[in-house]
């Protein structure tokens, strides 16, 4: 199915999207604080500095000890990020070259899997091709850097589904967003420029929120600085993809409708907070950067990130773009 057919199959965007954007801008940083608390729980640590009353001692029965969850270390957080970088880097590698990353960037602990189903895009707009090649080089560099930073415990690339069959992760994501309908329909992100941009849009905003959520729980200053640098690069990528989609949506409004539909699907997957945003303009202003009233982007906990990438609202450890799960301690999605 080509882009024109997919895009014109969309209904007009629900007015709820505009209401939500207005709400977010009024709500300030509340959603970011909630997401940060969720990440704290996911990473197995945190401080509560509020004074609490001293309870009156009472006799308690002897109970069997329970296992204490293993807290996430800096290496665990970086390996989680590396798994996400494998996904993004492989998508752009196939889209720009038709080939996978080299094997020496994919080895490590855990079961190594292949990235399957990707294809090279024949870009009609030379600028989109140039943008894609720039991002591809950045994402490959992120993989190489994180592998070097993690060292001996670096995670191998897990199996990644980048195909476009009717049962593929891309098609299931497009179906969840309403871009395609029916069990036999498929979405091919390598078919043309617009499909590629929508595929990139699916990943890029998630990457920004994932890094925003993780940085505060790293303890090593070197890792914090590096993660902040990658977060900034991911934000540039996301802003570029959103800008191009917005620009193309001026002539073809259904493109903007598609970003809103994908955004809504991500919101439906990742929990009760309604904070994701497409690129629809509001109040005579573009919406390139999805921020709240403080001008900040929001954060996602690792478990919420995985709800989107596993394409599942339930608590699971595999699915969607990672059919065998992640090679990471942080590998289970949230129960939403």
Backbone torsions as a table, in degrees:
resi	resn	phi	psi	omega
1	UNK	NA	130.1	-177.2
2	UNK	-84.4	171.9	-174.8
3	UNK	-62.7	-41.8	-176.8
4	UNK	-60.2	-42.7	179.2
5	UNK	-64.6	-43.1	-179.3
6	UNK	-63.1	-48.9	-173.8
7	UNK	-68.3	-38.8	-178.4
8	UNK	-77.3	-7.0	174.4
9	UNK	-79.9	-11.4	-178.3
10	UNK	-74.6	143.8	169.7
11	UNK	-78.8	165.1	173.9
12	UNK	-60.0	141.6	-175.7
13	UNK	-62.4	139.6	179.5
14	UNK	-62.2	138.2	179.8
15	UNK	-62.6	-16.5	178.7
16	UNK	-57.6	-30.9	-178.2
17	UNK	-63.9	-43.6	179.5
18	UNK	-66.8	-40.9	178.1
19	UNK	-60.8	-40.2	-177.7
20	UNK	-65.7	-41.7	179.8
21	UNK	-61.0	-43.4	178.2
22	UNK	-61.5	-40.4	179.5
23	UNK	-62.8	-44.1	-178.5
24	UNK	-61.9	-41.8	-178.7
25	UNK	-66.9	-28.8	178.1
26	UNK	-81.4	-28.2	-172.3
27	UNK	-78.3	-15.4	178.3
28	UNK	68.1	-138.6	-171.6
29	UNK	-91.8	14.5	-174.8
30	UNK	-61.3	-46.4	-176.1
31	UNK	-64.0	-36.6	179.1
32	UNK	-64.4	-38.8	179.3
33	UNK	-64.9	-40.6	179.0
34	UNK	-64.6	-44.3	179.3
35	UNK	-62.9	-38.1	178.2
36	UNK	-63.0	-39.3	177.4
37	UNK	-63.9	-37.6	178.4
38	UNK	-64.4	-42.4	179.1
39	UNK	-63.8	-39.9	178.8
40	UNK	-56.3	-43.5	177.9
41	UNK	-65.7	-41.0	-178.3
42	UNK	-64.5	-33.9	-177.8
43	UNK	-88.2	0.4	170.8
44	UNK	75.4	31.4	179.8
45	UNK	-161.4	171.7	176.9
46	UNK	154.3	162.9	179.7
47	UNK	-120.2	144.8	173.2
48	UNK	-123.8	104.7	-174.3
49	UNK	-91.2	-0.2	180.0
50	UNK	-72.1	136.8	177.9
51	UNK	-66.1	144.1	-179.8
52	UNK	-128.9	145.9	179.4
53	UNK	-66.2	147.2	178.3
54	UNK	-77.6	121.7	-177.6
55	UNK	-72.2	152.5	175.7
56	UNK	-76.5	123.7	-177.8
57	UNK	-60.9	136.7	175.6
58	UNK	-135.3	149.2	178.6
59	UNK	-62.1	139.5	177.5
60	UNK	-127.7	144.6	178.1
61	UNK	-69.9	153.4	176.3
62	UNK	-73.5	130.3	179.9
63	UNK	-123.1	158.7	177.6
64	UNK	-70.2	139.6	179.7
65	UNK	-66.8	148.2	176.9
66	UNK	-112.7	153.0	-178.3
67	UNK	-68.1	139.2	175.9
68	UNK	-88.3	129.0	179.7
69	UNK	-58.5	139.8	178.6
70	UNK	-71.7	121.4	-179.6
71	UNK	-70.2	151.0	178.1
72	UNK	-77.0	130.9	175.4
73	UNK	-90.5	174.1	175.3
74	UNK	-57.1	-41.0	180.0
75	UNK	-63.3	-37.2	177.8
76	UNK	-63.3	-44.1	-180.0
77	UNK	-64.5	-42.2	179.6
78	UNK	-68.2	-36.1	176.8
79	UNK	-66.9	-35.6	173.7
80	UNK	-59.9	-47.5	178.6
81	UNK	-61.5	-38.7	-179.9
82	UNK	-62.6	-40.6	177.3
83	UNK	-58.9	-40.9	177.6
84	UNK	-67.3	-37.8	179.0
85	UNK	-67.0	-35.4	174.3
86	UNK	-55.6	-45.4	-178.2
87	UNK	-61.5	-51.7	-177.3
88	UNK	-65.4	-45.8	-176.9
89	UNK	-62.7	-39.0	179.8
90	UNK	-69.8	-38.4	177.7
91	UNK	-59.2	-49.2	-178.7
92	UNK	-71.4	-32.2	178.1
93	UNK	-63.1	-48.2	178.0
94	UNK	-64.9	-42.7	-176.7
95	UNK	-62.9	-31.9	-175.4
96	UNK	-100.7	-24.6	-176.9
97	UNK	-125.7	-16.3	-175.8
98	UNK	78.5	10.0	-176.0
99	UNK	-135.6	160.3	178.0
100	UNK	-76.5	164.8	166.2
101	UNK	-60.8	153.8	178.4
102	UNK	-66.4	153.1	-174.5
103	UNK	-63.3	-27.8	-178.8
104	UNK	-69.5	-7.5	173.4
105	UNK	-101.0	6.9	-172.0
106	UNK	-121.7	-8.7	-175.0
107	UNK	-81.8	166.3	177.3
108	UNK	151.1	-161.7	-179.2
109	UNK	-77.9	152.5	-177.6
110	UNK	88.0	172.1	-177.6
111	UNK	-74.7	117.8	178.1
112	UNK	-77.7	133.3	178.7
113	UNK	-124.2	170.9	-179.6
114	UNK	-100.3	153.5	169.2
115	UNK	-93.0	116.6	-171.7
116	UNK	-118.3	151.4	170.7
117	UNK	93.7	-6.5	-177.6
118	UNK	-74.9	154.9	178.2
119	UNK	-141.8	161.0	176.0
120	UNK	-80.0	139.5	178.1
121	UNK	-90.8	135.5	169.7
122	UNK	-92.5	99.2	-173.6
123	UNK	-76.6	129.1	175.1
124	UNK	-79.6	-37.8	179.6
125	UNK	-95.0	113.8	-177.8
126	UNK	-60.0	-28.7	178.1
127	UNK	-66.2	-41.1	178.0
128	UNK	-61.9	-40.5	176.7
129	UNK	-61.8	-41.6	178.3
130	UNK	-65.4	-42.0	177.1
131	UNK	-60.1	-45.1	-177.8
132	UNK	-62.0	-41.4	-179.5
133	UNK	-68.8	-35.2	175.9
134	UNK	-64.4	-47.1	179.9
135	UNK	-64.0	-39.5	179.4
136	UNK	-58.4	-43.1	179.3
137	UNK	-64.9	-40.7	178.4
138	UNK	-63.1	-45.1	-176.5
139	UNK	-66.5	-38.7	175.6
140	UNK	-62.3	-41.3	178.2
141	UNK	-64.1	-36.2	176.9
142	UNK	-61.7	-43.8	178.5
143	UNK	-59.6	-48.8	-178.0
144	UNK	-62.4	-42.0	-178.7
145	UNK	-65.8	-48.1	-178.6
146	UNK	-62.2	-39.9	178.3
147	UNK	-60.8	-41.9	179.4
148	UNK	-67.0	-40.0	-178.3
149	UNK	-67.6	-38.0	-176.9
150	UNK	-74.3	-41.3	176.9
151	UNK	80.9	-132.8	-169.1
152	UNK	-63.6	-26.6	-177.6
153	UNK	-97.2	18.2	-178.1
154	UNK	-60.1	138.3	-178.4
155	UNK	-82.7	141.6	173.0
156	UNK	-73.2	157.9	173.8
157	UNK	-65.9	129.6	173.5
158	UNK	-81.1	175.5	174.8
159	UNK	-63.4	135.7	-178.0
160	UNK	-129.8	130.0	178.5
161	UNK	-97.0	109.1	177.3
162	UNK	-115.7	16.2	-176.2
163	UNK	-78.7	-177.0	-177.7
164	UNK	-137.8	20.9	172.1
165	UNK	-65.7	168.7	-177.2
166	UNK	-60.5	-27.3	-178.8
167	UNK	-98.7	6.1	-177.3
168	UNK	-72.7	166.4	178.4
169	UNK	-63.8	-42.6	179.0
170	UNK	-61.0	-43.3	-179.6
171	UNK	-68.0	-39.8	178.2
172	UNK	-66.2	-36.5	176.7
173	UNK	-66.3	-43.2	178.5
174	UNK	-64.8	-36.8	178.5
175	UNK	-66.9	-41.4	178.1
176	UNK	-62.4	-31.1	179.7
177	UNK	-85.2	-8.7	-177.8
178	UNK	83.9	11.0	178.2
179	UNK	-73.1	-28.9	174.2
180	UNK	-133.3	158.8	178.9
181	UNK	-133.3	151.3	178.2
182	UNK	91.6	147.1	-174.3
183	UNK	-68.4	-21.9	-176.8
184	UNK	-98.1	-5.9	179.5
185	UNK	-74.6	152.7	-179.5
186	UNK	-136.6	157.9	176.9
187	UNK	-121.8	121.8	-177.7
188	UNK	-108.7	104.7	-178.0
189	UNK	-73.5	-4.8	-179.7
190	UNK	-104.0	3.6	-173.3
191	UNK	-70.3	-40.4	-176.5
192	UNK	-162.7	-179.7	-175.3
193	UNK	-59.6	-46.9	-174.6
194	UNK	-67.0	-42.1	177.4
195	UNK	-62.9	-40.8	177.3
196	UNK	-60.0	-46.2	-179.0
197	UNK	-62.6	-38.0	178.1
198	UNK	-68.7	-37.6	175.1
199	UNK	-62.8	-43.0	177.8
200	UNK	-64.7	-39.5	178.9
201	UNK	-60.4	-36.6	179.0
202	UNK	-58.0	-40.6	-176.1
203	UNK	-85.8	-43.7	-164.6
204	UNK	-62.3	-46.9	-180.0
205	UNK	-62.6	-34.2	178.9
206	UNK	-65.4	-41.4	179.0
207	UNK	-61.4	-41.2	179.6
208	UNK	-62.0	-47.2	-178.1
209	UNK	-69.2	-30.6	178.2
210	UNK	-66.4	-46.1	178.5
211	UNK	-67.2	-38.9	177.8
212	UNK	-59.1	-38.6	-179.2
213	UNK	-73.8	-27.7	-172.0
214	UNK	-90.9	-28.9	-171.3
215	UNK	-57.0	-40.7	-176.2
216	UNK	-67.4	-9.1	-176.3
217	UNK	-112.7	11.4	168.2
218	UNK	-89.7	145.2	-177.1
219	UNK	-109.5	-25.9	-179.2
220	UNK	-81.9	123.4	-175.2
221	UNK	-60.0	-37.5	179.1
222	UNK	-61.4	-42.4	179.0
223	UNK	-68.5	-37.9	178.8
224	UNK	-61.5	-46.3	179.7
225	UNK	-61.7	-42.2	-179.3
226	UNK	-66.1	-44.1	179.9
227	UNK	-64.1	-36.9	177.3
228	UNK	-64.0	-38.4	177.6
229	UNK	-65.3	-42.2	177.9
230	UNK	-66.8	-41.1	177.7
231	UNK	-57.3	-43.0	179.2
232	UNK	-64.0	-42.1	178.7
233	UNK	-62.9	-42.6	178.9
234	UNK	-63.4	-36.6	178.6
235	UNK	-66.2	-39.4	174.5
236	UNK	-60.3	-45.5	179.5
237	UNK	-59.1	-48.8	-178.3
238	UNK	-62.0	-42.7	179.1
239	UNK	-62.8	-37.9	178.1
240	UNK	-65.0	-48.5	179.9
241	UNK	-61.1	-44.1	179.5
242	UNK	-63.4	-38.5	-179.9
243	UNK	-64.6	-44.0	-179.2
244	UNK	-66.0	-42.1	178.0
245	UNK	-63.3	-41.5	178.4
246	UNK	-62.0	-44.4	-179.6
247	UNK	-62.6	-44.4	178.8
248	UNK	-68.8	-27.9	179.7
249	UNK	-72.5	-16.5	176.3
250	UNK	-64.1	-43.4	178.8
251	UNK	-82.6	-30.9	-177.8
252	UNK	-128.2	86.6	-174.9
253	UNK	-55.5	-25.1	180.0
254	UNK	-63.3	-22.3	175.4
255	UNK	-63.8	-44.3	177.4
256	UNK	-65.0	-39.5	176.0
257	UNK	-56.6	-39.8	-178.4
258	UNK	-64.6	-39.5	178.1
259	UNK	-64.6	-37.2	178.1
260	UNK	-66.5	-38.5	179.7
261	UNK	-66.4	-42.4	177.5
262	UNK	-65.0	-42.1	178.3
263	UNK	-59.9	-44.6	179.1
264	UNK	-62.4	-40.8	178.8
265	UNK	-62.9	-41.0	177.0
266	UNK	-62.3	-42.5	177.9
267	UNK	-62.0	-39.6	-179.6
268	UNK	-65.3	-28.9	-177.1
269	UNK	-85.0	-34.7	-163.9
270	UNK	-94.1	5.0	175.6
271	UNK	132.6	-167.3	-171.9
272	UNK	-81.8	-22.6	-179.4
273	UNK	-71.8	134.5	-178.4
274	UNK	-106.5	86.6	-169.0
275	UNK	-131.2	-16.7	179.3
276	UNK	-67.1	150.9	-177.6
277	UNK	-140.1	139.4	168.6
278	UNK	-82.0	-156.3	-175.4
279	UNK	-109.9	14.0	-179.4
280	UNK	-62.3	131.1	179.2
281	UNK	-70.2	155.3	177.4
282	UNK	-143.7	142.2	177.7
283	UNK	54.9	41.3	177.1
284	UNK	60.9	31.4	177.1
285	UNK	-136.0	144.7	176.3
286	UNK	-68.6	168.7	177.7
287	UNK	-129.3	61.3	-179.6
288	UNK	-73.1	-40.3	-178.5
289	UNK	-107.9	115.2	-178.1
290	UNK	-79.7	94.0	-175.4
291	UNK	-119.5	169.1	172.9
292	UNK	-96.7	-166.7	-176.8
293	UNK	-66.8	-15.5	177.5
294	UNK	-92.5	0.1	-177.7
295	UNK	79.1	16.2	-178.9
296	UNK	-105.6	145.7	170.1
297	UNK	-76.5	159.7	-178.5
298	UNK	-92.8	169.1	-178.3
299	UNK	-113.4	150.9	171.5
300	UNK	-120.9	138.9	171.6
301	UNK	-70.6	154.2	178.7
302	UNK	-51.8	-41.6	-178.7
303	UNK	-63.0	-36.8	178.8
304	UNK	-72.4	-35.9	173.6
305	UNK	-58.0	-42.7	-177.5
306	UNK	-71.0	-29.2	172.9
307	UNK	-54.8	-41.2	-179.2
308	UNK	-72.2	-47.5	-175.1
309	UNK	-73.9	-27.6	173.1
310	UNK	-84.8	-9.7	-178.4
311	UNK	57.4	47.0	-173.8
312	UNK	-151.6	128.4	176.7
313	UNK	-77.1	-16.2	-175.9
314	UNK	-85.2	169.9	175.8
315	UNK	-82.9	104.3	-178.7
316	UNK	-135.9	168.1	-178.5
317	UNK	-118.8	12.4	178.0
318	UNK	-166.4	160.5	175.8
319	UNK	137.9	172.6	176.7
320	UNK	59.9	-124.7	-177.9
321	UNK	-74.0	-14.6	177.8
322	UNK	-121.1	78.6	-173.2
323	UNK	-61.8	-23.2	177.1
324	UNK	-109.6	9.6	-179.8
325	UNK	85.6	-175.6	-179.8
326	UNK	-95.6	153.8	167.4
327	UNK	-90.9	77.9	-173.3
328	UNK	-162.3	147.6	171.6
329	UNK	-60.9	-36.7	178.4
330	UNK	-89.1	90.3	-172.7
331	UNK	-136.9	4.5	-176.4
332	UNK	-111.1	132.3	179.3
333	UNK	-79.0	168.9	-178.3
334	UNK	-83.7	158.8	173.8
335	UNK	-92.8	106.0	-175.8
336	UNK	-111.1	NA	NA
